[in-house]
Amino acid sequence: MAPQPTIAECDAIITAKGSPFEITTVEINGLTYKTWLHAPPHWRAFLDIKLEEYADKEFISSPLAPPAPQTARETVTYGEVHRRAVRLAAWLKGQGVGLGTRVAVGGSNSIEWVVAFLAVHLLGGVPVLLNGTLTSKPQIHCLQIAQPKITLVDEHVASIIGVHKAEMKRRGITNLYCWSSTDHLPRKARLPELGEINPDPKLIEAVERGEGLEGLGPESDATIFFTSGTTGLPKGVLSTQRASMHSVLTNFTPTLRDGLRQGGDLRTMLTTPYPVTPTMLISIPFFHVTGCLGWLVRAIGSGFKLVFMRRWSTRVVLDLIKAEKVNVIGGVPAIVTAILQSPLLPKDTEMLSVNYGGAPPPERLPGDLTRRWPNSAISHGYGMTETNAMHMAVNGQDYIQRPTTVGVPTPISEVKIVDPETRKELPTGQMGLLLARGVNIMKEYVGDPKATANALDKDGWLDTGDVAIVDSDGFVHITDRMKDIIFRGGENIPSVEVENAVYDDKRIAEAAAVPVPDHRLGELVGVAVSLAPGATATEADLLATVKPKYVSVGVSAELTPVIIYVSNEPLPRNANGKPVKLDIKKIVVKEYLARQRQSKL
């Protein structure tokens, strides 16, 4: 039997001359980067090909907007979405939108959101993707720093910003429209509705011809996403067409690597059709890079079907999996865990693939998924807003054998581990700050040159804020966020290690390790957990499980949690499904300090 090819050998096959994934180099601002030779040069080129290629295929199944009942749904083809996007683009062109014009798009996942997003790209414009869950203050902040010419939102975002029209006008934010009905909203919150768009036929023809796009290229501005803003107001992340479009090819590489590692043939993998059309349940919002560049781009690139929900509910999700024949799930690990642990999940449910990232998964998760769906492709990816989604990933057996890894860099991306203070590169196996580099990295933080300079050095390396280790095989393991490390005396305790010890108990659905104050050591370890459906456990039960786990892996029992807060509800998350450590810390610290006061009485 031939030895298993290394990752480097697999990448050499994938990116060889003549391959669809051939790599070349490009110079940007005096720096040299690897890039895909055959990646679309910009969104318009990508959409022109793919929306036509899959015109007759079902694209999206989506609930209708409120006040319609949640069970009311609409299914549209790629061709219908394309037709609607062209008409909206023609209307936008009539309003003065063109190459480089910023247009804000705000709302939850819907057909209308996708139409608006694509329409802006058909004109070479720059979608400004508003987080549909934000309150008025951060929402207005995002609009003010981006200064879009036009803002298109759903009825929920209208209800948030509509009452502040006068304030926004003073800040230069005008031309607000809602793509759904606002009749059910208070009068002050209502916005002009787009309604049925009937643009001038000449404008439609101009959009179809690509009029005004002569200057559109790979280094043109493409998107503005916003950071999660869990520790402050969101920052606007501006990226180029090249940085955005890397996903079209990057999204394929983890699966191809895994296939080659298992003895597969590249040509066979690229030409063998799926046994059934992949139908993807979308649990992560498209205003986040993972949802947009990971899931939406992947669907458009291959003609997959997307299934939307109005809001997360395990019961609704399981009903959709059955009704829509969903065979691809993912998002953040908490979403996958909730589906996997639900007693309502039919035993005959099969998945083509399960893909997740965006937060540290339980160490047990890949094994649990493989036991449930042994023929499913399991993948874990690493990326952030500033990397335009995937920067590293791992699939299949490599992941099963290394359940704590986030994988290896994609063929066009780079990473290195450095000392946080000196920025000198560290040896293999030593924990340090993770830096990332590649054509997929953002251009800048909008209107914030200081933050941009702090994040990007002169050689193009991005400070991710993550602490990581690279093992001897080149696989990267994220141990924590720099800001989430627990400092106990002179020891740095990665929260991920604590969480994985707790996750060893199958009764746990979610776990988050946070510091609690201590007058002698500075910080001690605290943990908050939520339980799996039907599970029961006390703090004492869980501590009894955790301590032996620590001892078995050679970790001092003194580092076990001084408190495990057991929540009857899911732990606080942001709109992307990531745990909000700041909110969780407040809950755990409050309980811990209350106990400390009580013990002194």
N, C-alpha and C positions, 0 to 999 in steps of 0.2 A: 504493500500500500504506500502510495506517495505521501511524503510528509505534508502536513497542513501548511498552505502558503501563509506567509506573514501578512500583516496589514500593508506593509510597504509593497510587497509583491502583488497583492490584490489591487492596490491603487495604481501600480504600473500597468496592469492589464486594463483596468477601467479607463485610464486616461491616456492610453497609447495613441499614437498618431493614427488618424482615420476613424477613431472611436467617436460616437456622439458626445462623449464626455472628455474629449481631448482638451488638454490644458495649454495655455499660452501665458505670456507675461505681459503686463501693461505698466506703464509709468504714470503715476498720478501724483501731482505736486512734488515731483522730483524723487519719489519713492517707487520701488519696483515691487509688484505684487503678482501672485499667480491668479489666473482667472479662467473661466470656462470659455473656450474658443467659440462654441456654438450656442451660448446663452442668448436669449433674445436681447437686443440692444436696449429695449425699453418696453414699458407696459403696452403701448399701442401696438407694437409689432406682435407681441405675445397674444393679445386679445384678437387681433385681426385673424390670426391663424386658427386659434383654438375654438373661438365661439362659432366660427363657420364649420370647422371640422366636426364638432359635436352638436350641430344645430338641432337635430331631431331627438337627441337624448334628453331624458329627464335630468334636470339640474338641481332644483330646490323644491323641497316640501316644507312649507312654513305655515305657522298659525296666522290667521288674519289679525289685524291690529285691533286693540280695544276700541269701542266697547263690544266687539264681536266676542262670542264665547270662545274659550281656549280650544275647544274641540273643533272649531271651524278652521279648515285648512285650505291652502291653495298649492297646487303643484305646477311648476312651469319648466319648460325646456330651455336649453342653452340658446336656441334661436329666439325664443320669446324674450328672454332677458336681454339679448343683444338688441332686439328691436326697440325695447323700452329704453335701453341705455343710449342708443343713437338719438331717439327723440328727446330725451332729457338733455343730452349733450348739445343738441341743436338749440334748445331753449337757453341753456347756459351760454352758448356762443352768442346768442342774441343779447344776453345781459353783459357781454364784454369779457367772458371767460376765454382764455386761450393759453398758449404755451407759458408755463410757469406760474399761472394764476392760482392762488390758494383758495380752495373751497372747503369749508368745514362740513363734515358729515358726522352726525351724532345720533346714536340710538342703539338699540339692541339688534341682534341678528334678525334680519328679515329680507324678503325679496327686494323691498324698496331700498334697503341699505346697500345691498349688492349693486343694484341698478345705479344708485347715485355714485358709488365708488368707481364703478367701471366707466360711467359717463364722464367723470372728471378726467380719467386717464385717456379716454378717446380723444380728448382735446389737448393732451400733453400737460394738463394741469396738475396741481399738487393737492391731493386729498389731505385735509387736516382732520385726523380721526379722534373725535371727542369720546372720552370715557362716558358712556351713557348712564353710569350709576353715580356720578359725582353730584354733590350739592352745588348750590348756586355760586358760592365763592370760588372754589377751584375751577368750576366750569367757565366762569367769566374770566378768571386768570388765564386759562388756556386760550380762550378766544382773543384776549388782549395781546398776548405775546405772539400769536400766529397772525393776527390781523387778516382774516380771510375776506375776500371780496363778497362772497355769498356764504350763507350758512343754511344747510338743509338738515332737518332733524325729524325724529319721530315725535309722537304725542307726549311721551314721557319726558323727554328732554325739553320739549316746549313748555311743559308744566313747571319745569325747574327754572328756565331762563326767561320765559315769557313775561313774568311779572317785573323783570328788571330791564325792560326794553329801553327806558329813558336813561338809566345808568350806563347801559352798554353803548347807547348812541353817543354819550359824552366821551366814551373811551374809543370811539371810532369803529364800533361794531354795529353794522347795519345790514340791511338786506337779509332778514331772517325769514325762512319759510319752513312749513311743516308738510311732509309728504303724506300724512294721514289726517284724519278728521280731528279737529280740536273743539268741536261743538259741545262736547261733554265736559270741557274744562271751564274753570271760572273765566269770566270775560277778560280779566286783566292778563290772564296767561295765554290767551289765544294768539296764534300767529297766522299770517296769510297762508292759505293752503295751496299747494301746487295744483291739486285737482287733476283733471284730464288735460294733458299737455298737447297743444296743437301748434307746433312750431311752423314757421314758414318752410315750405318744401325746399326752397333754395338753401336754407340753413342745413337741412337734413342732407342734401347732396354735398354741401361743403364739408360736413362732418365725415361722410362716407369717403370722400376724396382725400381726406387728411389735410385739408387746406390749413395753412399756417403752421405746419409741423416741420418745416424745412430745418429748423435749428434744433430739433429734438434729438438727443443722443445719450449715450451711456452715462455721461457725467452731468446730465440735466437733473434738476431736483425732481424727486419722485413722490415722497411721502413725508408726513409729519405724524409720528406716533407720540404718545405721551407716556412717561414713566409712571409707575404705579402710585408714586407719591405717598408711600406708607409712612414716611418720616418727615414730610413737608409737602409744599405745593409741587405738583407735577412739573417736570421739565419737558419741553418739546424737543423731540429727536428728529432732526432733518437728515434724510438719506437720499442718495442719488439713485437713478434708474438702475445702474449697474449693481449697486449694493442691494437693491430690492429684488432684482431679477435673478440674483444668484440662486435663489430658492428653487427656481424651475428645474435646475439640474441637481443641486445639492440634495434635495429631498429624496432622490433616488439612491444616493450612494451608500447609506448604511445597509439597505437591503441587498444591494449588489455585492458589497463586501462580504456580508454573511453568506450569501450563496456561493461565492468563490471559496470562502473558508471551509465550506462544507463539501467542496468538490464539484460545484456546479460549473456550467459553461456560460460565459457572458452573453454570447449570441443567443443561446437558447433562452436565457432569462429575459432578454430584451424582446424576443419575438413570441414567447408563449403567452397567450391571453389568460386573463383571470377566469376561473371556472364560472363565476357569477360576477355581475357588475358590483364593484365595491360601493356600498351605501354607508355613508359616514354620519354618525350621530354627532352633532356639533354642540359641545357643552362649554366651549370657551368663546368669548366674544371676539368678533372680527376687529374691534378697535384695539386689540392686543396683537403684537407681531406673531405670536404663536398661532392664533386663530386665522389671521389674514395670510401671512406668508407661509405658514406651515400647512394649514388645512385648506383654505380657499384656493391658494395657488396650486396645491397638489391636485385638488379636484378639477380645476379648469385645465390643468396640464394633461390630465388623463381621462377626462370625461366621466368622473365619478358623480354620484348623486349625494346631495347634502340634505340632512334632515334637521330642522331647527325646532327649538322649543321656546315658549314665551319666558318661562322661568324654571329653574331647577326644581325637580321633584322626583324622587326615586320611583314613585309609582307611575308618574307620567312618562318617565324615561323608559321604564320597562314595557309600558303599553306601546310606546313608539317603536321600540326594538322589535316587538312582535308584529305590529301593524305595517311598518315600513320595511320589514325584512332587513334591519340594520345588521351589518356584519363587520363594521369597523368602529371601534370606540376609542376614546382617549381624552386628552386634556391634561389636567393636573392629576397627580396620584390620588388625591382624596376622592375625585370623581370616579376613577376606576375602582378604587377600593369599595366605594358605596354600592356600585353595581355588582361587583363580585360577591360582596357579603350579604346582599339582599336575599332573604328567603323567598322572595317573589320571582326571582330570576328562573325562568323555565329551564329544566334540566337539559332539554334538547337544543338550547340556544348555542349556535356556533359562531365563531368570529374568525374572519380572515386575518385581522391584525388588531393589536392593541398598542397604542402609541401615546406616550406621556412624557412630561417634562415640566419645567417651570417651578418646581419645588422638590426638595429631597424626598424620594419615595421610601417606604419601609424596606429594609433589606430583604424581608421575606416575600415582597410583592412579585418579583419575576417568577419565583418558584410556585407561588400560589396560582398565578395565571397559567403557567405551563401545565400544572396538574389539572386545572379546569378546562383549558383549551390546548391540548398537546400539539395540535396542528396549526396553531395560530402563530403569526410572527409577532414577537414581543420586542418593542424597542423603547429606549429611553434616550431623550435628547437634551442637550444643554444649549442655551442661548439666552439672550436678553434683548431688550428693546434696542440697545445700542449695537448689537451684532446682527440685527435684522433676522431674528429667530436662529435657526440651527447653526451652531459653530462646532459642536461635537455631537456624536451619537454612537450608540451601540445597539446591536441587534442579536437576536437568537442566542446561540450557545455561548458566545463571548459574554453576553450579559448574564446568562444563567450561572456561568462559572465565576463571574465577578459582580455580584449583585450590588456592590457599593459604587461601581464606576458610572461615569456619565459618558464614557467612550473615549474615542480618539478624535483629533481634529479632522474635519473634512479635507478632501484633497486640495482645496484652495485656501484653507485657513491655517493659522499657526497659534500655538500657545507656548508660554514659558512660565516657570515658577520662580519668583524673585523674593529676596529679602524685602519686607515692607518698608524698611528704613533706607537701606542703601540702594535698592533696586538692582542689586547684583544677582545674576542667575544662580539658583541653588542646585545642588546635585540631585540626581534621581533618588526618590524616596524621602526627600526632606520637605516638610510642610512649609508653605509660604504663600505669598500673594499671587493669584492667577492673573496673567496678562494675556490679552487676545489681540490678534492682528489678521487682517485680510481685506479683500475688496468689499466684503459684506459689512464692514464697520461703518458706523454713521459718519456723516459729514461734520455735524456740529449740533450743539444745543442751541435752539433758536433764541437769538437775542441775549445769549449768556456766554460771552467769550471767556470769562474767567472759569466757569464750570467746564467749558470745552477744553481749556488748557490744562485743567487739573485732571481731566479724564484721559486725554490723548497726549502722548509725548511726541517729540520731534521725529521719531522713527515710525510713528503710526501705531504704537502699542496702546491698547485700551486697558485702563485699570478697571477690572471687573468688580472689585470689592469682595471677591470670593477667596477663601482660603482653600488650597488644594495640594494634592500630592500626585506626582506622576510615578507609576510603578515601573518595574524593570521591563515590562512588555510595552510600555508607552501608553497605558490606559490611565486616564485622569480620574481622580477621586476627589470630589468636593467634600471638604470636611466642615465648612461653615461659611457664613458671611462674616467678614471682619467685624462688623458691628454686633454680631450675635454670639461671639465667643464669650464664654463665661470665665471670668478671671478670679480664680479661687486661690488666695494667697499668691504664691509664685507660679501657680500652674495655670496653663491655658486649656480650658476644657471645651472641645468642639461640641456644639449642641447636637449635631447629627449623631455622634456616638452615643450620647445619652438617649436620644430618641429611638435609635435602633435597638438598644437594650430593652426599652419599654415595649417596642413593637413585637418583641419576641412572644409576648402574650397575645394569643389570637383573639382575645376579647376586645382588644384595642382597635378602634377605627382610625383615630387621629392622635398624634402625640406632638407636643411642642415643648422643648426645653428652653427655659428662660432663667436669668439670674434673679436671685432674691438677695436683699442686702444683709450683710453681716458685719458687726462692728470690729471683729478681730481679723477676719480673712478677706474682707471687702465684699465678696460675693459667694453665695452658695448655689447649689443646683436646685432649681424648681422645675416642675413639669405639670403641664395641663394635658388631659386626655379626654376624648369622647369615646363612648363604647359602641361596639358593633351592634346591629339590630338584634334585639332579644338577649343580649349579654348583660350580666350583672357582675359587679365587682366593687369592692370597697378599696379605699386607699391602702389599708393594711394588706389586703389580698395582693395588690399590685406590687407593693414594696417587697413582699415575700418572694415574688417572681423575679424582680429586678436584681436583688442582691446576689443570688446564686449566678445569674447571668454575668454580672460583672466579674465575679471571682473566676468563672470558667474561662474568661478571656484575659485574665491577668490584670484586671483593673482594680485599683484599691476600692474596697467597700466604702471608704470615706467619701468617695465621689458619687455615691448614689444620692438620689434626690432627698432633700429634707422635707419636701412636700410634693405630693401628687394630687393635684386638684382634678376631681372627677366631675366632668360636666355632663348633664343630661341632654344637652343640645350640641350641635356641631360647633367647633371652635370658630372664633371670628375669622372670616376670610374677606379678601377684597374681591372685586368683580371678576378677576381672573382665576379665582379659586385658590389663591395662595394664602397660607395662614398669615395673619397680621400680627407679628410678634409683639409689636408695641401694645396693642390692645390686650393680647393674651398675658403679657407681662403685668399689666395693670391689675388684671383679675387675680393672678397668682400672688403678686406681692401684697395686695390688699388682704387676701385670706391669710397669708403667712404672718403679716404684721398683727392682724387681729388675734391669731393664735399666740403670738409672742406676748402680747399685752395680757391675754387671758392667763397665760402660764405664770405671770408675775403677781397675779392677785392672790 
